[in-house]
């Protein structure tokens, strides 16, 4: 379907013509469509604020969503958005130039959250929680100003797995990143259409497309983060048993409450033996 027509969205201009890349592209598109359908992400009259950080994942998300819309398979309006958080040396012209050249509707917002995070977070503590909270607040505001129905994030399968193990090891709960949720105010959806896509595929795709990657100078600059430790653990498991990540991910979609221990999700007290016939 995706290679029958010579027309392509500008975000795919210059794409490699190799069979390997075409298979990669089709797999990412298929898995994204599967997640969108499985979790009911398309709402009537939808307008999505597609959050673009300049990393490999958000570039992949942007390209795939525009490809689906280009093919008439995603009946929503898309608006790309980058929040320039004021990191020193941030190449502020890269994303506006890229989006303009590709004909992608977009909004660039400057808010110096970098200084707030660096000032408020004590030495040797991670920036991620405060940085994420400040960023999300601005994105919610922008979505409302633009009349959007949803904020769309580039978290992929591996992000979900890492969050699951962080909550398991450090939070004492079975919880991960949901592919779809409603914000606390109840007026916006939050979607993660790459929920089924492997990080390795995002990296291979963005590298093959030669997208202008912008590194993160906040959490990406810190060593020894819990998430990095979890990632190394999963890498080691994957090297010993290829496919381990996907099996764990599949387990998250196949929960059996009666075989866990939370009485809020299964009525253990009400579980009784069937009456025996005399």
C-alpha positions as CSV (number, residue, x, y, z in Angstrom):
1,X,0.0,0.0,0.0
2,X,2.6,2.5,1.0
3,X,5.0,2.1,-1.9
4,X,2.5,1.6,-4.8
5,X,2.2,5.4,-5.5
6,X,5.1,7.5,-6.5
7,X,3.6,10.4,-4.4
8,X,5.1,10.6,-0.9
9,X,4.8,13.1,1.9
10,X,7.7,15.6,2.0
11,X,8.8,14.2,5.4
12,X,9.8,11.0,3.4
13,X,11.6,12.9,0.7
14,X,15.0,11.3,0.2
15,X,14.1,8.1,1.8
16,X,16.4,5.1,1.0
17,X,15.0,2.9,-1.7
18,X,16.4,-0.3,-0.2
19,X,14.2,-3.2,0.6
20,X,15.4,-3.2,4.2
21,X,14.3,0.4,4.7
22,X,10.9,-0.2,3.0
23,X,10.3,-3.1,5.4
24,X,11.3,-1.0,8.4
25,X,9.0,1.9,7.3
26,X,6.1,-0.5,6.7
27,X,6.6,-2.1,10.1
28,X,6.6,1.2,11.9
29,X,3.5,2.4,10.1
30,X,1.7,-0.9,10.7
31,X,2.5,-0.9,14.4
32,X,1.5,2.7,14.8
33,X,-1.9,2.0,13.1
34,X,-2.4,-1.0,15.3
35,X,-1.9,1.1,18.4
36,X,-4.2,3.9,17.1
37,X,-6.9,1.3,16.4
38,X,-6.4,-0.9,19.5
39,X,-6.6,2.0,21.9
40,X,-9.3,4.1,20.2
41,X,-7.2,7.2,19.6
42,X,-9.2,8.8,16.8
43,X,-12.0,11.0,17.9
44,X,-14.5,12.8,15.6
45,X,-13.2,16.3,14.6
46,X,-9.8,15.5,16.3
47,X,-6.9,17.9,16.2
48,X,-3.6,16.6,17.5
49,X,-0.8,18.6,19.0
50,X,2.2,16.5,17.9
51,X,5.0,17.2,20.3
52,X,8.4,17.5,18.6
53,X,11.6,17.5,20.7
54,X,14.0,17.1,17.9
55,X,14.9,13.6,19.0
56,X,14.7,10.4,16.9
57,X,11.4,9.3,18.5
58,X,9.5,12.5,17.8
59,X,10.8,12.7,14.3
60,X,9.6,9.2,13.6
61,X,6.2,10.0,15.2
62,X,5.8,13.1,13.1
63,X,6.7,11.3,9.8
64,X,4.5,8.3,10.4
65,X,1.4,10.4,11.5
66,X,1.8,12.6,8.4
67,X,2.2,9.6,6.2
68,X,-1.0,8.0,7.6
69,X,-2.9,11.3,7.1
70,X,-1.4,11.7,3.6
71,X,-2.9,8.2,2.8
72,X,-6.3,9.1,4.2
73,X,-5.9,6.7,7.1
74,X,-5.8,9.2,9.9
75,X,-8.8,11.6,9.8
76,X,-7.4,14.2,12.2
77,X,-5.7,17.6,11.9
78,X,-2.0,17.6,12.9
79,X,-0.1,20.5,14.4
80,X,3.6,20.0,15.2
81,X,4.8,21.8,18.3
82,X,8.3,22.3,19.7
83,X,8.8,23.8,23.2
84,X,12.1,25.5,23.2
85,X,13.0,25.2,26.9
86,X,15.9,27.6,26.8
87,X,18.8,25.2,27.1
88,X,22.2,26.9,26.5
89,X,23.3,26.4,22.9
90,X,19.9,25.0,21.7
91,X,19.9,25.3,17.9
92,X,16.7,27.3,17.8
93,X,16.5,27.6,14.0
94,X,16.8,23.9,13.2
95,X,13.2,22.8,13.8
96,X,11.4,25.9,12.3
97,X,13.5,25.5,9.2
98,X,12.9,21.8,9.0
99,X,9.2,22.1,9.5
100,X,8.8,24.9,7.0
101,X,10.8,23.1,4.3
102,X,8.7,20.0,4.8
103,X,5.4,21.9,4.7
104,X,4.4,20.9,8.2
105,X,2.0,23.2,10.1
106,X,3.7,24.0,13.3
107,X,4.1,26.2,16.4
108,X,7.4,27.0,18.1
109,X,7.1,28.2,21.7
110,X,9.9,29.6,23.8
111,X,9.7,29.1,27.6
112,X,12.8,29.1,29.8
113,X,12.1,26.1,31.9
114,X,15.8,25.1,31.8
115,X,16.8,27.8,34.3
116,X,13.9,26.9,36.7
117,X,14.9,23.2,36.6
118,X,18.6,23.8,37.2
119,X,17.8,26.3,40.0
120,X,15.2,24.2,41.8
121,X,16.6,20.6,41.6
122,X,19.3,19.9,44.2
123,X,22.7,18.7,43.1
124,X,23.0,15.0,42.2
125,X,19.2,14.8,41.8
126,X,17.5,14.0,38.5
127,X,15.9,16.8,36.4
128,X,13.3,14.6,34.7
129,X,10.3,14.9,37.1
130,X,10.3,18.8,37.3
131,X,11.3,19.2,33.7
132,X,8.5,16.9,32.5
133,X,5.9,18.6,34.7
134,X,6.8,22.1,33.5
135,X,6.9,21.0,29.9
136,X,3.6,19.2,30.1
137,X,1.9,22.3,31.6
138,X,3.0,24.5,28.7
139,X,1.9,21.8,26.2
140,X,-1.5,21.6,27.7
141,X,-1.9,25.4,27.5
142,X,-0.7,25.5,23.9
143,X,-3.1,22.6,23.0
144,X,-6.0,24.6,24.4
145,X,-5.0,27.8,22.7
146,X,-4.8,25.9,19.4
147,X,-8.2,24.2,19.8
148,X,-6.6,20.7,20.0
149,X,-8.3,17.7,21.3
150,X,-5.2,15.7,22.1
151,X,-1.5,15.9,22.9
152,X,0.5,13.3,21.1
153,X,3.9,12.1,22.5
154,X,6.7,10.0,21.0
155,X,7.1,7.5,23.7
156,X,7.8,4.0,22.2
157,X,7.6,0.4,23.4
158,X,10.9,0.6,25.3
159,X,10.0,3.7,27.2
160,X,6.9,1.9,28.4
161,X,8.9,-1.2,29.4
162,X,11.5,1.0,31.3
163,X,8.7,2.8,33.1
164,X,7.1,-0.5,34.1
165,X,10.4,-1.7,35.7
166,X,11.1,1.6,37.3
167,X,7.6,1.5,39.0
168,X,8.2,-2.2,39.9
169,X,11.6,-1.8,41.4
170,X,11.4,1.8,42.8
171,X,7.7,2.5,43.2
172,X,6.4,-0.8,44.4
173,X,3.5,-0.9,41.9
174,X,2.5,-2.6,38.6
175,X,2.2,0.5,36.3
176,X,3.6,1.7,33.0
177,X,2.9,4.5,30.5
178,X,-0.7,4.2,29.2
179,X,-1.1,4.5,25.4
180,X,-4.1,6.7,26.0
181,X,-5.3,8.8,29.0
182,X,-7.3,11.8,29.9
183,X,-5.5,14.7,31.6
184,X,-6.4,15.6,35.2
185,X,-8.5,18.6,34.0
186,X,-10.6,16.2,31.8
187,X,-10.4,18.3,28.7
188,X,-7.5,16.7,26.7
189,X,-6.4,13.3,25.6
190,X,-2.8,12.2,25.8
191,X,-1.8,9.7,23.1
192,X,1.3,7.6,22.5
193,X,0.8,6.1,19.0
194,X,4.4,4.6,19.0
195,X,3.4,2.3,21.9
196,X,4.0,-0.8,19.9
197,X,7.2,0.4,18.1
198,X,10.7,-0.6,19.2
199,X,13.2,2.1,20.1
200,X,15.7,0.4,17.8
201,X,13.4,0.9,14.9
202,X,12.9,4.6,15.6
203,X,16.7,5.0,15.8
204,X,17.3,3.2,12.5
205,X,14.5,5.1,10.8
206,X,15.6,8.6,11.9
207,X,19.2,7.8,11.0
208,X,18.3,6.5,7.6
209,X,16.2,9.6,6.9
210,X,19.1,11.8,8.2
211,X,16.8,14.0,10.3
212,X,18.6,16.8,12.2
213,X,18.7,15.2,15.7
214,X,18.9,17.6,18.6
215,X,20.3,16.1,21.9
216,X,18.7,16.8,25.3
217,X,20.9,18.9,27.6
218,X,18.8,18.3,30.7
219,X,18.0,14.6,31.5
220,X,20.1,13.5,28.6
221,X,23.2,15.1,30.2
222,X,23.0,13.2,33.5
223,X,24.7,9.9,34.3
224,X,23.5,7.2,36.6
225,X,19.8,7.7,36.2
226,X,17.5,4.9,37.2
227,X,16.1,4.8,33.7
228,X,19.6,4.3,32.3
229,X,20.2,1.4,34.7
230,X,16.9,-0.2,33.6
231,X,17.8,0.2,30.0
232,X,21.2,-1.5,30.6
233,X,19.4,-4.4,32.4
234,X,17.0,-4.8,29.4
235,X,19.9,-4.6,26.9
236,X,21.6,-7.4,28.8
237,X,18.5,-9.5,28.9
238,X,17.9,-8.9,25.2
239,X,21.5,-9.9,24.3
240,X,21.1,-13.2,26.2
241,X,17.6,-14.0,24.9
242,X,16.7,-12.0,21.7
243,X,13.0,-11.1,21.7
244,X,12.8,-10.8,25.5
245,X,11.7,-7.1,25.4
246,X,8.8,-8.0,23.1
247,X,7.7,-10.9,25.3
248,X,7.6,-8.7,28.4
249,X,5.7,-6.0,26.4
250,X,3.2,-8.7,25.3
251,X,2.7,-9.6,29.0
252,X,1.6,-6.0,29.7
253,X,-1.2,-6.5,27.2
254,X,-2.2,-9.9,28.7
255,X,-3.0,-9.2,32.3
256,X,-4.8,-11.8,34.5
257,X,-6.1,-10.0,37.6
258,X,-7.1,-13.3,39.3
259,X,-3.5,-14.4,39.3
260,X,-2.1,-11.2,40.9
261,X,-2.7,-10.0,44.5
262,X,-4.7,-6.8,44.3
263,X,-8.2,-7.3,45.8
264,X,-9.3,-4.0,44.2
265,X,-9.1,-5.6,40.8
266,X,-10.3,-9.1,41.6
267,X,-12.9,-10.1,44.2
268,X,-10.9,-12.7,46.1
269,X,-13.3,-12.5,49.1
270,X,-16.2,-13.3,46.8
271,X,-14.5,-16.3,45.2
272,X,-16.4,-19.4,46.3
273,X,-16.6,-23.0,45.4
274,X,-19.5,-24.0,43.1
275,X,-22.3,-25.8,44.9
276,X,-22.1,-29.6,44.6
277,X,-25.0,-31.6,43.4
278,X,-26.3,-34.2,45.9
